[in-house]
Amino acid sequence: MQCLDMIRDALLTVTDNVGHYEAFKKTDRYIVWAEDGEYSGHGDNKPTTRVMTGTTHLFTKMDNDPFFDAIENAFSGLDIAWGLNSIQYEDTTGYTHYEWTWEVVR
């Protein structure tokens, strides 16, 4: 899907360590993204606009990682809706895990 290529390509401007559904390489920082659903508006008893939803995750062991701003800047350059959903520290792995949600018209 062309709309998902847009998400992937934006993330590849940040780093080439970008995986779809799973990590490409588990290093000290990496990005994983995935689509997770779809919804549509309806008119005249048929779908009008179809929207794909998904998430992007940054896993990093670096404080103040510049990838954080780079991901947000990459998303801001696209015609999509996005927002930072959560920030979690994972005790067992030592990663800080940032999660963004996004929506893109199909």
MDTraj code that builds the backbone (N, CA, C; nanometers):
import mdtraj as md
import numpy as np

residues = "MET GLN CYS LEU ASP MET ILE ARG ASP ALA LEU LEU THR VAL THR ASP ASN VAL GLY HIS TYR GLU ALA PHE LYS LYS THR ASP ARG TYR ILE VAL TRP ALA GLU ASP GLY GLU TYR SER GLY HIS GLY ASP ASN LYS PRO THR THR ARG VAL MET THR GLY THR THR HIS LEU PHE THR LYS MET ASP ASN ASP PRO PHE PHE ASP ALA ILE GLU ASN ALA PHE SER GLY LEU ASP ILE ALA TRP GLY LEU ASN SER ILE GLN TYR GLU ASP THR THR GLY TYR THR HIS TYR GLU TRP THR TRP GLU VAL VAL ARG".split()
xyz = np.array([
    [0.0832, -0.1181, 0.0000],
    [0.0000, 0.0000, 0.0000],
    [0.0875, 0.1242, 0.0000],
    [0.0545, 0.2139, -0.0873],
    [0.1329, 0.3353, -0.1021],
    [0.1340, 0.4201, 0.0254],
    [0.0215, 0.4225, 0.0975],
    [0.0157, 0.5019, 0.2197],
    [0.1128, 0.4484, 0.3250],
    [0.1335, 0.3176, 0.3282],
    [0.2275, 0.2595, 0.4247],
    [0.3712, 0.2798, 0.3805],
    [0.3943, 0.2847, 0.2507],
    [0.5289, 0.3168, 0.2012],
    [0.5718, 0.4535, 0.2517],
    [0.4765, 0.5454, 0.2614],
    [0.5050, 0.6799, 0.3088],
    [0.5566, 0.6767, 0.4532],
    [0.4949, 0.5964, 0.5376],
    [0.5389, 0.5824, 0.6771],
    [0.6796, 0.5233, 0.6810],
    [0.6989, 0.4114, 0.6119],
    [0.8302, 0.3451, 0.6089],
    [0.9387, 0.4401, 0.5589],
    [0.9124, 0.5087, 0.4492],
    [1.0125, 0.5968, 0.3898],
    [1.0478, 0.7138, 0.4819],
    [0.9490, 0.7658, 0.5540],
    [0.9766, 0.8737, 0.6493],
    [1.0693, 0.8247, 0.7603],
    [1.0443, 0.7045, 0.8105],
    [1.1283, 0.6495, 0.9175],
    [1.2691, 0.6179, 0.8685],
    [1.2814, 0.5797, 0.7426],
    [1.4140, 0.5518, 0.6864],
    [1.4983, 0.6777, 0.6711],
    [1.4375, 0.7964, 0.6810],
    [1.5168, 0.9196, 0.6819],
    [1.5844, 0.9397, 0.8168],
    [1.5355, 0.8689, 0.9189],
    [1.5928, 0.8777, 1.0539],
    [1.7088, 0.7799, 1.0687],
    [1.6880, 0.6557, 1.0253],
    [1.7888, 0.5500, 1.0346],
    [1.7508, 0.4371, 0.9396],
    [1.8480, 0.3557, 0.9037],
    [1.8150, 0.2387, 0.8220],
    [1.7780, 0.1183, 0.9085],
    [1.7854, 0.1342, 1.0401],
    [1.7485, 0.0265, 1.1317],
    [1.6000, 0.0379, 1.1664],
    [1.5166, 0.0125, 1.0649],
    [1.3717, 0.0235, 1.0763],
    [1.3110, -0.1115, 1.0406],
    [1.2324, -0.1668, 1.1318],
    [1.1681, -0.2948, 1.1068],
    [1.0172, -0.2810, 1.0988],
    [0.9568, -0.3670, 1.0191],
    [0.8111, -0.3717, 1.0059],
    [0.7615, -0.4899, 1.0885],
    [0.6868, -0.4641, 1.1912],
    [0.6338, -0.5612, 1.2876],
    [0.7372, -0.6143, 1.3872],
    [0.8633, -0.6226, 1.3488],
    [0.9662, -0.6698, 1.4415],
    [1.0969, -0.5971, 1.4133],
    [1.1874, -0.6047, 1.5084],
    [1.3149, -0.5349, 1.4941],
    [1.3935, -0.5877, 1.3751],
    [1.4534, -0.4966, 1.3011],
    [1.5442, -0.5343, 1.1930],
    [1.6752, -0.5823, 1.2550],
    [1.7365, -0.4975, 1.3396],
    [1.8550, -0.5339, 1.4189],
    [1.8354, -0.4762, 1.5585],
    [1.8419, -0.5598, 1.6601],
    [1.8282, -0.5109, 1.7969],
    [1.9625, -0.4573, 1.8443],
    [1.9812, -0.3284, 1.8230],
    [2.1008, -0.2594, 1.8691],
    [2.0614, -0.1716, 1.9870],
    [2.1455, -0.0745, 2.0241],
    [2.1117, 0.0143, 2.1354],
    [1.9969, 0.1086, 2.1030],
    [1.9601, 0.1194, 1.9749],
    [1.8412, 0.1949, 1.9365],
    [1.7926, 0.1474, 1.8008],
    [1.6623, 0.1322, 1.7926],
    [1.6018, 0.0864, 1.6678],
    [1.4545, 0.1263, 1.6653],
    [1.3986, 0.1231, 1.5442],
    [1.2599, 0.1633, 1.5222],
    [1.1820, 0.0443, 1.4666],
    [1.0605, 0.0278, 1.5164],
    [0.9677, -0.0729, 1.4646],
    [0.8348, -0.0024, 1.4377],
    [0.7733, -0.0334, 1.3253],
    [0.6425, 0.0237, 1.2946],
    [0.5493, -0.0844, 1.2444],
    [0.4188, -0.0604, 1.2577],
    [0.3201, -0.1578, 1.2108],
    [0.1853, -0.0907, 1.1944],
    [0.1142, -0.1334, 1.0931],
    [-0.0251, -0.0946, 1.0811],
    [-0.1055, -0.1861, 1.1726],
    [-0.2145, -0.1331, 1.2289],
    [-0.2892, -0.2179, 1.3217],
    [-0.4397, -0.2133, 1.3013],
    [-0.4870, -0.1392, 1.2040],
    [-0.6309, -0.1381, 1.1812],
    [-0.6703, -0.0376, 1.0755],
    [-0.8015, -0.0276, 1.0573],
    [-0.8546, 0.0622, 0.9560],
    [-0.9957, 0.1017, 0.9961],
    [-1.0338, 0.2200, 0.9601],
    [-1.1732, 0.2609, 0.9752],
    [-1.2096, 0.3467, 0.8559],
    [-1.3389, 0.3719, 0.8384],
    [-1.3804, 0.4547, 0.7258],
    [-1.5020, 0.5364, 0.7639],
    [-1.5157, 0.6483, 0.6945],
    [-1.6382, 0.7260, 0.7031],
    [-1.7393, 0.6638, 0.6083],
    [-1.8642, 0.6945, 0.6292],
    [-1.9682, 0.6366, 0.5444],
    [-2.0636, 0.7455, 0.4968],
    [-2.1106, 0.7299, 0.3754],
    [-2.2117, 0.8170, 0.3175],
    [-2.2858, 0.7396, 0.2106],
    [-2.4151, 0.7616, 0.2018],
    [-2.4972, 0.6891, 0.1046],
    [-2.4775, 0.5382, 0.1156],
    [-2.4672, 0.4903, 0.2384],
    [-2.4548, 0.3466, 0.2659],
    [-2.3315, 0.2808, 0.2060],
    [-2.2222, 0.3572, 0.1930],
    [-2.0972, 0.2974, 0.1457],
    [-1.9786, 0.3709, 0.2085],
    [-1.8639, 0.3056, 0.2159],
    [-1.7462, 0.3721, 0.2710],
    [-1.7054, 0.4905, 0.1839],
    [-1.6649, 0.5991, 0.2484],
    [-1.6212, 0.7172, 0.1740],
    [-1.4699, 0.7348, 0.1828],
    [-1.4198, 0.7493, 0.3011],
    [-1.2763, 0.7677, 0.3221],
    [-1.2250, 0.6549, 0.4099],
    [-1.1231, 0.5846, 0.3626],
    [-1.0644, 0.4761, 0.4412],
    [-0.9342, 0.5262, 0.5028],
    [-0.9183, 0.4999, 0.6310],
    [-0.8027, 0.5465, 0.7063],
    [-0.7331, 0.4273, 0.7705],
    [-0.6023, 0.4148, 0.7457],
    [-0.5206, 0.3100, 0.8075],
    [-0.4594, 0.3677, 0.9351],
    [-0.4630, 0.2896, 1.0428],
    [-0.4028, 0.3310, 1.1697],
    [-0.2823, 0.2425, 1.2005],
    [-0.1919, 0.2959, 1.2808],
    [-0.0754, 0.2167, 1.3173],
    [0.0057, 0.2820, 1.4271],
    [0.1174, 0.2186, 1.4577],
    [0.2074, 0.2676, 1.5620],
    [0.3513, 0.2619, 1.5133],
    [0.4297, 0.3488, 1.5714],
    [0.5748, 0.3491, 1.5516],
    [0.6389, 0.3469, 1.6890],
    [0.7409, 0.2650, 1.7045],
    [0.8083, 0.2488, 1.8332],
    [0.9573, 0.2772, 1.8173],
    [1.0094, 0.3596, 1.9068],
    [1.1536, 0.3814, 1.9169],
    [1.1998, 0.3165, 2.0459],
    [1.2958, 0.2258, 2.0346],
    [1.3604, 0.1640, 2.1503],
    [1.5018, 0.2190, 2.1556],
    [1.5381, 0.2807, 2.2683],
    [1.6700, 0.3416, 2.2779],
    [1.7266, 0.3301, 2.4188],
    [1.8577, 0.3220, 2.4257],
    [1.9275, 0.3229, 2.5541],
    [1.9991, 0.4555, 2.5745],
    [1.9748, 0.5517, 2.4865],
    [2.0416, 0.6810, 2.4893],
    [1.9494, 0.7866, 2.5518],
    [2.0017, 0.8642, 2.6482],
    [1.9254, 0.9763, 2.7021],
    [1.9171, 1.0858, 2.5964],
    [1.8019, 1.1515, 2.5891],
    [1.7803, 1.2603, 2.4923],
    [1.8179, 1.2188, 2.3506],
    [1.7738, 1.1039, 2.3101],
    [1.8070, 1.0491, 2.1780],
    [1.7562, 1.1419, 2.0672],
    [1.8436, 1.1840, 1.9759],
    [1.8003, 1.2705, 1.8659],
    [1.7026, 1.2028, 1.7703],
    [1.6924, 1.0701, 1.7742],
    [1.5945, 1.0005, 1.6910],
    [1.4513, 1.0414, 1.7287],
    [1.4293, 1.0761, 1.8567],
    [1.2959, 1.1183, 1.9013],
    [1.2477, 1.2371, 1.8187],
    [1.3269, 1.3438, 1.8154],
    [1.2896, 1.4624, 1.7371],
    [1.2880, 1.4326, 1.5877],
    [1.3800, 1.3493, 1.5421],
    [1.3868, 1.3165, 1.3998],
    [1.2604, 1.2433, 1.3535],
    [1.2073, 1.1542, 1.4363],
    [1.0834, 1.0844, 1.4011],
    [0.9687, 1.1839, 1.3937],
    [0.9574, 1.2710, 1.4937],
    [0.8485, 1.3687, 1.4927],
    [0.8613, 1.4644, 1.3742],
    [0.9825, 1.5057, 1.3406],
    [1.0027, 1.5924, 1.2240],
    [0.9666, 1.5209, 1.0946],
    [1.0005, 1.3923, 1.0852],
    [0.9663, 1.3144, 0.9655],
    [0.8148, 1.3023, 0.9508],
    [0.7447, 1.2791, 1.0616],
    [0.5989, 1.2704, 1.0565],
    [0.5355, 1.4055, 1.0239],
    [0.5930, 1.5131, 1.0755],
    [0.5373, 1.6463, 1.0496],
    [0.5447, 1.6833, 0.9018],
    [0.6387, 1.6246, 0.8311],
    [0.6527, 1.6517, 0.6888],
    [0.5556, 1.5736, 0.6024],
    [0.4745, 1.4882, 0.6628],
    [0.3794, 1.4057, 0.5893],
    [0.2375, 1.4575, 0.6093],
    [0.1500, 1.4162, 0.5233],
    [0.0087, 1.4521, 0.5345],
    [-0.0635, 1.3440, 0.6146],
    [-0.0249, 1.3313, 0.7424],
    [-0.0840, 1.2309, 0.8307],
    [-0.1152, 1.2933, 0.9665],
    [-0.2033, 1.2274, 1.0396],
    [-0.2285, 1.2641, 1.1783],
    [-0.1418, 1.1734, 1.2648],
    [-0.0748, 1.2288, 1.3641],
    [0.0097, 1.1474, 1.4512],
    [0.0162, 1.2109, 1.5894],
    [0.0552, 1.1321, 1.6874],
    [0.0736, 1.1833, 1.8223],
    [0.1564, 1.0874, 1.9055],
    [0.2275, 1.1429, 2.0024],
    [0.3039, 1.0608, 2.0963],
    [0.2049, 0.9972, 2.1923],
    [0.2040, 0.8654, 2.1977],
    [0.1066, 0.7923, 2.2781],
    [0.1597, 0.7552, 2.4160],
    [0.2869, 0.7119, 2.4247],
    [0.3399, 0.6719, 2.5552],
    [0.4918, 0.6720, 2.5551],
    [0.5463, 0.6838, 2.6761],
    [0.6902, 0.6707, 2.7005],
    [0.7034, 0.5765, 2.8192],
    [0.7813, 0.4698, 2.8015],
    [0.7958, 0.3699, 2.9067],
    [0.9429, 0.3337, 2.9219],
    [0.9838, 0.3110, 3.0436],
    [1.1179, 0.2575, 3.0664],
    [1.1033, 0.1091, 3.0959],
    [1.1799, 0.0285, 3.0250],
    [1.1722, -0.1162, 3.0415],
    [1.2902, -0.1644, 3.1267],
    [1.2606, -0.1966, 3.2510],
    [1.3636, -0.2382, 3.3474],
    [1.4454, -0.3576, 3.3002],
    [1.3808, -0.4548, 3.2411],
    [1.4498, -0.5790, 3.2064],
    [1.5476, -0.5627, 3.0902],
    [1.5205, -0.4674, 2.9994],
    [1.6075, -0.4506, 2.8822],
    [1.6935, -0.3251, 2.8887],
    [1.6528, -0.2272, 2.9702],
    [1.7249, -0.1007, 2.9769],
    [1.6865, -0.0026, 2.8674],
    [1.5864, -0.0367, 2.7874],
    [1.5412, 0.0524, 2.6814],
    [1.4380, 0.1514, 2.7344],
    [1.4431, 0.2725, 2.6813],
    [1.3293, 0.3625, 2.6899],
    [1.2510, 0.3389, 2.5620],
    [1.1212, 0.3193, 2.5764],
    [1.0340, 0.2815, 2.4654],
    [0.9343, 0.3953, 2.4417],
    [0.9473, 0.4601, 2.3266],
    [0.8560, 0.5663, 2.2855],
    [0.7589, 0.5085, 2.1829],
    [0.6319, 0.5446, 2.1951],
    [0.5324, 0.4948, 2.1008],
    [0.4500, 0.6107, 2.0457],
    [0.4437, 0.6185, 1.9134],
    [0.3585, 0.7144, 1.8441],
    [0.2467, 0.6391, 1.7741],
    [0.1278, 0.6980, 1.7715],
    [0.0193, 0.6451, 1.6890],
    [0.0035, 0.7365, 1.5686],
    [-0.0426, 0.6790, 1.4589],
    [-0.0630, 0.7601, 1.3380],
    [-0.1832, 0.7079, 1.2601],
    [-0.2326, 0.7953, 1.1746],
    [-0.3424, 0.7622, 1.0843],
    [-0.3114, 0.8220, 0.9483],
    [-0.3350, 0.7439, 0.8451],
    [-0.3073, 0.7896, 0.7088],
    [-0.4221, 0.7468, 0.6177],
    [-0.4632, 0.8363, 0.5300],
    [-0.5717, 0.8053, 0.4362],
    [-0.5214, 0.7051, 0.3336],
    [-0.6019, 0.6019, 0.3078],
    [-0.5666, 0.4980, 0.2087],
    [-0.5971, 0.5419, 0.0702],
])
top = md.Topology()
chain = top.add_chain()
for i, resn in enumerate(residues, 1):
    res = top.add_residue(resn, chain, resSeq=i)
    for name in ("N", "CA", "C"):
        top.add_atom(name, md.element.get_by_symbol(name[0]), res)
traj = md.Trajectory(xyz[None], top)
